[in-house]
Amino acid sequence: MFIGKRLKEIRLKKGYTQQQLGSMVNVTKVSICCYEKGARTPNLETFHDLLKVLDITADYLLGMDINVICEDNQEYSTKLSKDDIEIINQLKLRKDLYKKIVEEPLRVIDLIEKRMK
C-alpha cells in the first residue's frame, strides 16, 4: 500500500514544496497533495519518478522497509512498516488483549470490526 505520509515526510526532509515536487515528476501540486493525503495513488511512471527524484526505494514508499527475520532460524524474512511494528508494540503492552489475538486472531478482529460499525 502506498504510504502518503512517507511521501510528505521525505518531501519536507528534502525541502521541496508540493509545487516543486510536482514539477519534478510532471504532475500538479494538487496531485502531490492527494498522494500525501492518501486520496490518490500515483501511476507507475509517476511512482518511479518520485523514487528517482526523492532518492528512495519503492519498499520505503510502500511501507515495507523493515526486515523481520522469522524465529527458529528459518531462512526467510519479511518486511513490515514502522506503523505495523508500532501496532504490534502497542498490542504487546496490553497483555490480555495480545494473548486473545494470538489465540484467536480472526475472532478478535471480527469483534473489533463489528464494534467499529
N, C-alpha and C positions, 0 to 999 in steps of 0.2 A: 504494500500500500504506500502510495506517495505521501510523504510527510511534509506538508506545507510549513509547519512550524520550523522545521530544519532549514528549509529554503530561506525563510525570513532571517533566521539566526545567522546563517553563513553570509547572506547578503549584507546584513548590518555589520558583521565582523569585517567584511571586505570594504565597507564604507560606501556601498552603492545605494542609490535611491532606487525605488521601483522603476522609475522612468529610465534611469541609466541601464539597469539590468535588462529591462525590456528592449531597449535599443540594441544592446549587445547580442541578444538572441532573436531579434526580429519579431517581437510581439509588443503589444501595448502595455502601458502601465497598469491598466485595468486587468489584463490577463495575469500579470505577476501578482497583483493583489488577490485575485481569485485563486491562484495556485496556493498562495500563502494561507488563505483562509480555508482551503480545502473545498471550495465551491466548484473548482475545475481542476482537471488533470492535464498536464501538457502532453501534446502528441509526442511520438517517439523522436522526431527530428528536434523539437524544442527541448525535450528532456536531455538528449545528447548534447545539445548546445549549452544547456545550463551546466552540465557536468564539466565541459571543457572550460567555459568562462569562469566558473567558480573553483575549478581545480579540486573537485571532489569525486568520490566514487558513487556509482549507482547504489551500492549497498548502503552507503551513508544516507542518501536521499530517500531510500526506501525503508529505512529504519532497520536494516539487517546488518549492522556493523560491529556487533559484539559476538565474538566466538564463545560458544559454550560447549565444553567437552563433556561427553556423557560419562557416567560413573562406571565402575567395574572395568576400567582400562579398555573399553571398546574403542576401536579405531575409527571413529567418526565424530563429527561435530556439527553443530547447527549454529545459526546466528539469531540473536534476539536484539530487539531495540532497547534503548535505555528505558523507554516507557514500560515495556514488558517486564524488565527487571525490577523497576520500581513497584509495579503491581505485585509481583511475587514477594518482594521485600516487605511491603505493607501487609500482605496476607500472612506472612510468617510472624508478624508482630501480634496477630490475632490468632493465637494457637488453636483455640477451639474451632474457629471458622476454617483455618487452614487444614486441620485434621479432617473435618467433614468434606471439604473439597477434594482432598486426596482420596478419601474413601469412596465418595460418590460424586464425582465431578459433574456428570450430566444432570443429575437430580438437583444439585445445589444451584447450578447455573440456570436451570429451568425455573426454580423457585425465585431466584433473583430477577429473572426476566419477567415473570408474572407480576412481581411486586412493582416493577418499574412502569407497568402499563396503567 
